[in-house]
Amino acid sequence: MPLLKLTLVGTGEPLLRLQRRLSCAASGLGLKLEMEIRKDAEAMGIPFTQTPAVMLEGRVALSGLPRTEEIEEWLRRLPHVHAATHAVKSGR
Protein backbone atom coordinates (compact mmCIF):
# COMPACT_ATOMS: atom_id res chain seq x y z
CA MET A 1 0.00 0.00 0.00
CA PRO A 2 1.58 3.32 -1.06
CA LEU A 3 2.29 5.84 1.72
CA LEU A 4 1.80 9.57 1.18
CA LYS A 5 3.08 12.13 3.70
CA LEU A 6 1.02 15.31 3.95
CA THR A 7 1.03 18.31 6.27
CA LEU A 8 -2.39 19.70 7.21
CA VAL A 9 -2.49 23.33 8.29
CA GLY A 10 -5.41 24.80 10.19
CA THR A 11 -7.55 24.44 13.29
CA GLY A 12 -10.98 23.41 14.50
CA GLU A 13 -13.86 21.80 12.67
CA PRO A 14 -12.68 22.72 9.13
CA LEU A 15 -9.39 20.91 9.75
CA LEU A 16 -11.19 17.83 11.10
CA ARG A 17 -13.50 17.80 8.08
CA LEU A 18 -10.54 18.06 5.70
CA GLN A 19 -8.76 15.25 7.54
CA ARG A 20 -11.84 12.99 7.19
CA ARG A 21 -12.22 13.80 3.50
CA LEU A 22 -8.55 13.05 2.84
CA SER A 23 -8.84 9.72 4.67
CA CYS A 24 -11.94 8.73 2.68
CA ALA A 25 -10.35 9.70 -0.65
CA ALA A 26 -7.12 7.87 0.16
CA SER A 27 -8.86 4.67 1.25
CA GLY A 28 -10.84 4.71 -2.00
CA LEU A 29 -7.53 4.61 -3.86
CA GLY A 30 -5.82 2.11 -1.54
CA LEU A 31 -3.42 4.74 -0.17
CA LYS A 32 -2.09 5.11 3.34
CA LEU A 33 -1.72 8.69 4.55
CA GLU A 34 0.64 10.04 7.16
CA MET A 35 -0.75 13.41 8.21
CA GLU A 36 1.17 15.92 10.29
CA ILE A 37 -1.04 18.63 11.81
CA ARG A 38 0.26 22.20 12.05
CA LYS A 39 -1.81 24.93 13.66
CA ASP A 40 0.63 27.80 13.04
CA ALA A 41 -0.57 28.77 9.55
CA GLU A 42 0.72 32.35 9.68
CA ALA A 43 4.18 31.19 10.81
CA MET A 44 4.25 28.85 7.81
CA GLY A 45 3.44 31.70 5.44
CA ILE A 46 -0.15 30.61 4.82
CA PRO A 47 -2.82 33.28 5.37
CA PHE A 48 -5.52 32.14 7.80
CA THR A 49 -8.11 32.72 5.06
CA GLN A 50 -6.50 29.90 3.04
CA THR A 51 -6.86 27.33 5.82
CA PRO A 52 -7.41 24.52 6.14
CA ALA A 53 -4.65 23.67 3.72
CA VAL A 54 -2.84 20.54 2.56
CA MET A 55 0.88 20.80 1.98
CA LEU A 56 2.83 18.31 -0.07
CA GLU A 57 6.62 18.54 -0.29
CA GLY A 58 6.62 21.98 1.35
CA ARG A 59 4.05 23.60 -0.96
CA VAL A 60 0.33 24.24 -0.56
CA ALA A 61 -1.44 21.68 -2.73
CA LEU A 62 -5.04 22.21 -1.61
CA SER A 63 -6.72 24.93 0.38
CA GLY A 64 -10.21 25.25 1.77
CA LEU A 65 -12.59 22.28 1.91
CA PRO A 66 -12.70 20.54 -1.46
CA ARG A 67 -15.20 17.72 -1.92
CA THR A 68 -13.95 14.18 -1.30
CA GLU A 69 -14.27 13.41 -5.03
CA GLU A 70 -12.04 16.40 -5.87
CA ILE A 71 -9.44 15.24 -3.34
CA GLU A 72 -9.52 11.73 -4.81
CA GLU A 73 -8.97 13.15 -8.30
CA TRP A 74 -6.04 15.26 -7.02
CA LEU A 75 -4.49 12.22 -5.33
CA ARG A 76 -4.97 10.15 -8.48
CA ARG A 77 -3.04 12.75 -10.53
CA LEU A 78 0.04 12.72 -8.25
CA PRO A 79 2.85 10.98 -10.18
CA HIS A 80 4.00 8.63 -7.40
CA VAL A 81 0.41 7.76 -6.47
CA HIS A 82 -0.58 7.15 -10.08
CA ALA A 83 2.38 4.82 -10.62
CA ALA A 84 1.74 2.91 -7.39
CA THR A 85 -2.00 2.47 -7.93
CA HIS A 86 -1.43 1.46 -11.55
CA ALA A 87 1.11 -1.18 -10.47
CA VAL A 88 -1.38 -2.60 -7.95
CA LYS A 89 -4.15 -2.80 -10.56
CA SER A 90 -1.93 -4.54 -13.09
CA GLY A 91 -0.72 -7.06 -10.51
CA ARG A 92 2.92 -5.92 -10.24
BARO-392890 format. One record per atom (N, C-alpha, C, O): atom name; x, y, z. Coordinates in Angstrom, 1 decimal. Layout:
<rs>
CA | X | Y | Z
...
</rs>
This chain:
<rs>
N | 0.8 | -1.2 | 0.0
CA | 0.0 | 0.0 | 0.0
C | 0.9 | 1.2 | 0.0
O | 1.7 | 1.4 | 0.9
N | 0.8 | 2.1 | -1.0
CA | 1.6 | 3.3 | -1.1
C | 1.3 | 4.3 | 0.1
O | 0.2 | 4.4 | 0.6
N | 2.4 | 4.9 | 0.6
CA | 2.3 | 5.8 | 1.7
C | 2.5 | 7.3 | 1.2
O | 3.5 | 7.5 | 0.5
N | 1.7 | 8.2 | 1.6
CA | 1.8 | 9.6 | 1.2
C | 1.9 | 10.4 | 2.4
O | 1.0 | 10.3 | 3.3
N | 2.9 | 11.3 | 2.5
CA | 3.1 | 12.1 | 3.7
C | 2.6 | 13.5 | 3.4
O | 3.1 | 14.2 | 2.4
N | 1.6 | 14.0 | 4.2
CA | 1.0 | 15.3 | 4.0
C | 1.1 | 16.1 | 5.2
O | 1.1 | 15.5 | 6.3
N | 1.1 | 17.4 | 5.1
CA | 1.0 | 18.3 | 6.3
C | -0.3 | 19.1 | 6.1
O | -0.6 | 19.7 | 5.1
N | -1.1 | 19.0 | 7.2
CA | -2.4 | 19.7 | 7.2
C | -2.2 | 20.9 | 8.1
O | -1.7 | 20.8 | 9.2
N | -2.7 | 22.1 | 7.6
CA | -2.5 | 23.3 | 8.3
C | -3.9 | 23.9 | 8.6
O | -4.7 | 24.1 | 7.6
N | -4.1 | 24.2 | 9.8
CA | -5.4 | 24.8 | 10.2
C | -5.8 | 24.4 | 11.6
O | -5.0 | 23.8 | 12.3
N | -7.0 | 24.7 | 12.0
CA | -7.6 | 24.4 | 13.3
C | -9.0 | 24.1 | 13.2
O | -9.7 | 24.4 | 12.2
N | -9.5 | 23.6 | 14.3
CA | -11.0 | 23.4 | 14.5
C | -11.7 | 22.5 | 13.6
O | -11.1 | 21.6 | 12.9
N | -13.0 | 22.7 | 13.5
CA | -13.9 | 21.8 | 12.7
C | -13.5 | 21.7 | 11.2
O | -13.5 | 20.6 | 10.6
N | -13.1 | 22.8 | 10.5
CA | -12.7 | 22.7 | 9.1
C | -11.5 | 21.8 | 8.9
O | -11.5 | 21.0 | 8.0
N | -10.5 | 21.8 | 9.9
CA | -9.4 | 20.9 | 9.8
C | -9.8 | 19.5 | 9.9
O | -9.4 | 18.6 | 9.2
N | -10.7 | 19.2 | 10.9
CA | -11.2 | 17.8 | 11.1
C | -12.0 | 17.3 | 9.9
O | -11.8 | 16.2 | 9.5
N | -12.8 | 18.2 | 9.3
CA | -13.5 | 17.8 | 8.1
C | -12.6 | 17.5 | 6.9
O | -12.8 | 16.5 | 6.2
N | -11.5 | 18.3 | 6.8
CA | -10.5 | 18.1 | 5.7
C | -9.8 | 16.7 | 5.9
O | -9.6 | 16.0 | 5.0
N | -9.5 | 16.5 | 7.2
CA | -8.8 | 15.2 | 7.5
C | -9.6 | 14.0 | 7.2
O | -9.1 | 13.0 | 6.6
N | -10.9 | 14.1 | 7.5
CA | -11.8 | 13.0 | 7.2
C | -12.0 | 12.8 | 5.7
O | -12.0 | 11.7 | 5.2
N | -12.1 | 13.9 | 5.0
CA | -12.2 | 13.8 | 3.5
C | -11.0 | 13.2 | 2.9
O | -11.1 | 12.4 | 1.9
N | -9.8 | 13.6 | 3.3
CA | -8.5 | 13.0 | 2.8
C | -8.5 | 11.6 | 3.1
O | -8.1 | 10.8 | 2.2
N | -8.9 | 11.1 | 4.3
CA | -8.8 | 9.7 | 4.7
C | -9.8 | 8.9 | 3.8
O | -9.4 | 7.8 | 3.3
N | -11.0 | 9.4 | 3.5
CA | -11.9 | 8.7 | 2.7
C | -11.4 | 8.6 | 1.3
O | -11.5 | 7.5 | 0.6
N | -10.9 | 9.7 | 0.7
CA | -10.4 | 9.7 | -0.6
C | -9.2 | 8.7 | -0.8
O | -9.1 | 8.0 | -1.8
N | -8.3 | 8.7 | 0.2
CA | -7.1 | 7.9 | 0.2
C | -7.5 | 6.4 | 0.2
O | -7.0 | 5.6 | -0.5
N | -8.5 | 6.1 | 1.1
CA | -8.9 | 4.7 | 1.2
C | -9.5 | 4.2 | 0.0
O | -9.4 | 3.0 | -0.4
N | -10.2 | 5.1 | -0.7
CA | -10.8 | 4.7 | -2.0
C | -9.8 | 4.4 | -3.1
O | -10.1 | 3.6 | -4.0
N | -8.6 | 4.9 | -2.9
CA | -7.5 | 4.6 | -3.9
C | -6.5 | 3.6 | -3.3
O | -5.6 | 3.2 | -4.0
N | -6.8 | 3.1 | -2.1
CA | -5.8 | 2.1 | -1.5
C | -4.5 | 2.7 | -1.1
O | -3.5 | 2.1 | -1.1
N | -4.6 | 4.0 | -0.7
CA | -3.4 | 4.7 | -0.2
C | -3.4 | 4.8 | 1.3
O | -4.5 | 4.8 | 2.0
N | -2.2 | 4.9 | 1.9
CA | -2.1 | 5.1 | 3.3
C | -1.5 | 6.5 | 3.5
O | -0.6 | 6.9 | 2.8
N | -2.2 | 7.3 | 4.3
CA | -1.7 | 8.7 | 4.6
C | -1.1 | 8.8 | 5.9
O | -1.5 | 8.3 | 6.9
N | 0.0 | 9.6 | 5.9
CA | 0.6 | 10.0 | 7.2
C | 0.4 | 11.5 | 7.2
O | 1.0 | 12.3 | 6.4
N | -0.4 | 12.0 | 8.2
CA | -0.7 | 13.4 | 8.2
C | -0.2 | 14.1 | 9.4
O | -0.5 | 13.7 | 10.6
N | 0.6 | 15.1 | 9.2
CA | 1.2 | 15.9 | 10.3
C | 0.3 | 17.1 | 10.4
O | -0.1 | 17.8 | 9.4
N | -0.2 | 17.5 | 11.6
CA | -1.0 | 18.6 | 11.8
C | -0.2 | 19.8 | 12.3
O | 0.5 | 19.7 | 13.3
N | -0.4 | 21.0 | 11.6
CA | 0.3 | 22.2 | 12.0
C | -0.8 | 23.3 | 12.2
O | -1.7 | 23.4 | 11.4
N | -0.8 | 23.9 | 13.4
CA | -1.8 | 24.9 | 13.7
C | -1.3 | 26.4 | 13.5
O | -2.1 | 27.3 | 13.6
N | 0.0 | 26.5 | 13.2
CA | 0.6 | 27.8 | 13.0
C | 0.7 | 28.3 | 11.6
O | 1.8 | 28.4 | 11.0
N | -0.5 | 28.4 | 11.0
CA | -0.6 | 28.8 | 9.6
C | 0.2 | 30.0 | 9.2
O | 1.0 | 30.0 | 8.2
N | 0.0 | 31.1 | 10.0
CA | 0.7 | 32.4 | 9.7
C | 2.2 | 32.2 | 9.7
O | 3.0 | 32.7 | 8.9
N | 2.7 | 31.4 | 10.7
CA | 4.2 | 31.2 | 10.8
C | 4.7 | 30.4 | 9.6
O | 5.9 | 30.5 | 9.3
N | 3.8 | 29.6 | 9.0
CA | 4.2 | 28.8 | 7.8
C | 4.1 | 29.6 | 6.5
O | 4.3 | 29.1 | 5.4
N | 3.6 | 30.9 | 6.6
CA | 3.4 | 31.7 | 5.4
C | 2.1 | 31.5 | 4.7
O | 2.0 | 31.8 | 3.6
N | 1.2 | 30.9 | 5.4
CA | -0.1 | 30.6 | 4.8
C | -1.2 | 31.5 | 5.5
O | -1.4 | 31.4 | 6.7
N | -1.8 | 32.4 | 4.8
CA | -2.8 | 33.3 | 5.4
C | -4.0 | 32.4 | 6.0
O | -4.4 | 31.4 | 5.4
N | -4.5 | 32.9 | 7.1
CA | -5.5 | 32.1 | 7.8
C | -6.7 | 31.9 | 6.9
O | -7.4 | 30.9 | 7.0
N | -7.0 | 32.8 | 6.0
CA | -8.1 | 32.7 | 5.1
C | -7.9 | 31.6 | 4.1
O | -8.9 | 31.1 | 3.5
N | -6.7 | 31.0 | 3.9
CA | -6.5 | 29.9 | 3.0
C | -6.5 | 28.6 | 3.8
O | -6.1 | 27.6 | 3.2
N | -6.8 | 28.6 | 5.1
CA | -6.9 | 27.3 | 5.8
C | -8.3 | 26.8 | 5.9
O | -9.2 | 27.6 | 5.7
N | -8.5 | 25.5 | 6.0
CA | -7.4 | 24.5 | 6.1
C | -6.7 | 24.3 | 4.8
O | -7.2 | 24.6 | 3.7
N | -5.5 | 23.9 | 4.9
CA | -4.6 | 23.7 | 3.7
C | -3.9 | 22.3 | 3.8
O | -3.6 | 21.8 | 4.9
N | -3.6 | 21.8 | 2.7
CA | -2.8 | 20.5 | 2.6
C | -1.5 | 20.9 | 1.9
O | -1.5 | 21.5 | 0.8
N | -0.4 | 20.6 | 2.6
CA | 0.9 | 20.8 | 2.0
C | 1.5 | 19.5 | 1.6
O | 1.4 | 18.5 | 2.3
N | 2.1 | 19.5 | 0.4
CA | 2.8 | 18.3 | -0.1
C | 4.2 | 18.8 | -0.5
O | 4.3 | 19.7 | -1.3
N | 5.2 | 18.2 | 0.0
CA | 6.6 | 18.5 | -0.3
C | 6.9 | 20.0 | -0.1
O | 7.5 | 20.7 | -0.9
N | 6.3 | 20.6 | 1.0
CA | 6.6 | 22.0 | 1.3
C | 5.8 | 23.0 | 0.6
O | 6.0 | 24.2 | 0.8
N | 4.9 | 22.6 | -0.2
CA | 4.0 | 23.6 | -1.0
C | 2.6 | 23.3 | -0.7
O | 2.2 | 22.2 | -0.5
N | 1.8 | 24.4 | -0.7
CA | 0.3 | 24.2 | -0.6
C | -0.2 | 23.6 | -1.8
O | -0.1 | 24.1 | -2.9
N | -0.9 | 22.4 | -1.6
CA | -1.4 | 21.7 | -2.7
C | -2.9 | 21.9 | -2.8
O | -3.5 | 21.9 | -3.9
N | -3.6 | 22.0 | -1.7
CA | -5.0 | 22.2 | -1.6
C | -5.3 | 23.2 | -0.5
O | -4.6 | 23.2 | 0.5
N | -6.3 | 24.1 | -0.7
CA | -6.7 | 24.9 | 0.4
C | -8.2 | 25.0 | 0.4
O | -8.9 | 24.9 | -0.6
N | -8.8 | 25.3 | 1.6
CA | -10.2 | 25.2 | 1.8
C | -10.7 | 23.8 | 2.0
O | -9.9 | 23.0 | 2.4
N | -12.0 | 23.6 | 1.7
CA | -12.6 | 22.3 | 1.9
C | -13.1 | 21.7 | 0.6
O | -14.3 | 21.8 | 0.3
N | -12.2 | 21.2 | -0.2
CA | -12.7 | 20.5 | -1.5
C | -13.5 | 19.3 | -1.2
O | -13.4 | 18.7 | -0.1
N | -14.4 | 18.9 | -2.1
CA | -15.2 | 17.7 | -1.9
C | -14.3 | 16.5 | -1.9
O | -13.2 | 16.5 | -2.5
N | -14.7 | 15.4 | -1.3
CA | -13.9 | 14.2 | -1.3
C | -13.6 | 13.7 | -2.7
O | -12.5 | 13.2 | -2.9
N | -14.5 | 13.8 | -3.6
CA | -14.3 | 13.4 | -5.0
C | -13.2 | 14.2 | -5.7
O | -12.3 | 13.7 | -6.4
N | -13.1 | 15.5 | -5.3
CA | -12.0 | 16.4 | -5.9
C | -10.7 | 16.0 | -5.3
O | -9.7 | 16.0 | -6.0
N | -10.7 | 15.7 | -4.0
CA | -9.4 | 15.2 | -3.3
C | -9.0 | 13.9 | -4.0
O | -7.8 | 13.8 | -4.2
N | -9.9 | 13.0 | -4.2
CA | -9.5 | 11.7 | -4.8
C | -8.9 | 11.9 | -6.2
O | -7.9 | 11.3 | -6.6
N | -9.5 | 12.8 | -7.0
CA | -9.0 | 13.2 | -8.3
C | -7.6 | 13.8 | -8.2
O | -6.7 | 13.4 | -9.0
N | -7.4 | 14.7 | -7.2
CA | -6.0 | 15.3 | -7.0
C | -5.0 | 14.2 | -6.7
O | -3.9 | 14.1 | -7.2
N | -5.4 | 13.3 | -5.7
CA | -4.5 | 12.2 | -5.3
C | -4.2 | 11.3 | -6.5
O | -3.0 | 10.9 | -6.7
N | -5.2 | 11.0 | -7.3
CA | -5.0 | 10.1 | -8.5
C | -4.0 | 10.7 | -9.5
O | -3.3 | 10.0 | -10.2
N | -3.9 | 12.1 | -9.6
CA | -3.0 | 12.7 | -10.5
C | -1.6 | 12.9 | -10.0
O | -0.7 | 13.1 | -10.8
N | -1.3 | 12.6 | -8.8
CA | 0.0 | 12.7 | -8.2
C | 0.9 | 11.6 | -8.9
O | 0.5 | 10.5 | -8.9
N | 2.0 | 12.0 | -9.4
CA | 2.8 | 11.0 | -10.2
C | 3.2 | 9.7 | -9.4
O | 3.0 | 8.6 | -9.9
N | 3.6 | 9.8 | -8.2
CA | 4.0 | 8.6 | -7.4
C | 2.8 | 7.8 | -7.0
O | 2.9 | 6.6 | -6.8
N | 1.6 | 8.5 | -6.8
CA | 0.4 | 7.8 | -6.5
C | -0.1 | 7.0 | -7.7
O | -0.5 | 5.9 | -7.6
N | -0.1 | 7.7 | -8.8
CA | -0.6 | 7.1 | -10.1
C | 0.2 | 5.9 | -10.4
O | -0.4 | 4.9 | -10.8
N | 1.5 | 6.0 | -10.3
CA | 2.4 | 4.8 | -10.6
C | 2.1 | 3.7 | -9.7
O | 2.0 | 2.5 | -10.1
N | 2.0 | 4.0 | -8.4
CA | 1.7 | 2.9 | -7.4
C | 0.4 | 2.3 | -7.6
O | 0.3 | 1.0 | -7.5
N | -0.7 | 3.1 | -7.8
CA | -2.0 | 2.5 | -7.9
C | -2.1 | 1.7 | -9.2
O | -2.8 | 0.7 | -9.3
N | -1.4 | 2.2 | -10.3
CA | -1.4 | 1.5 | -11.6
C | -0.7 | 0.1 | -11.4
O | -1.2 | -0.9 | -12.0
N | 0.4 | 0.1 | -10.7
CA | 1.1 | -1.2 | -10.5
C | 0.2 | -2.2 | -9.7
O | 0.3 | -3.4 | -10.0
N | -0.5 | -1.7 | -8.7
CA | -1.4 | -2.6 | -7.9
C | -2.5 | -3.2 | -8.8
O | -2.7 | -4.4 | -8.8
N | -3.1 | -2.3 | -9.7
CA | -4.2 | -2.8 | -10.6
C | -3.7 | -3.8 | -11.6
O | -4.4 | -4.7 | -11.9
N | -2.4 | -3.6 | -12.1
CA | -1.9 | -4.5 | -13.1
C | -1.2 | -5.8 | -12.5
O | -0.7 | -6.6 | -13.2
N | -1.2 | -5.9 | -11.2
CA | -0.7 | -7.1 | -10.5
C | 0.8 | -7.1 | -10.3
O | 1.4 | -8.2 | -10.2
N | 1.5 | -6.0 | -10.4
CA | 2.9 | -5.9 | -10.2
C | 3.3 | -5.9 | -8.8
O | 4.5 | -5.8 | -8.5
</rs>
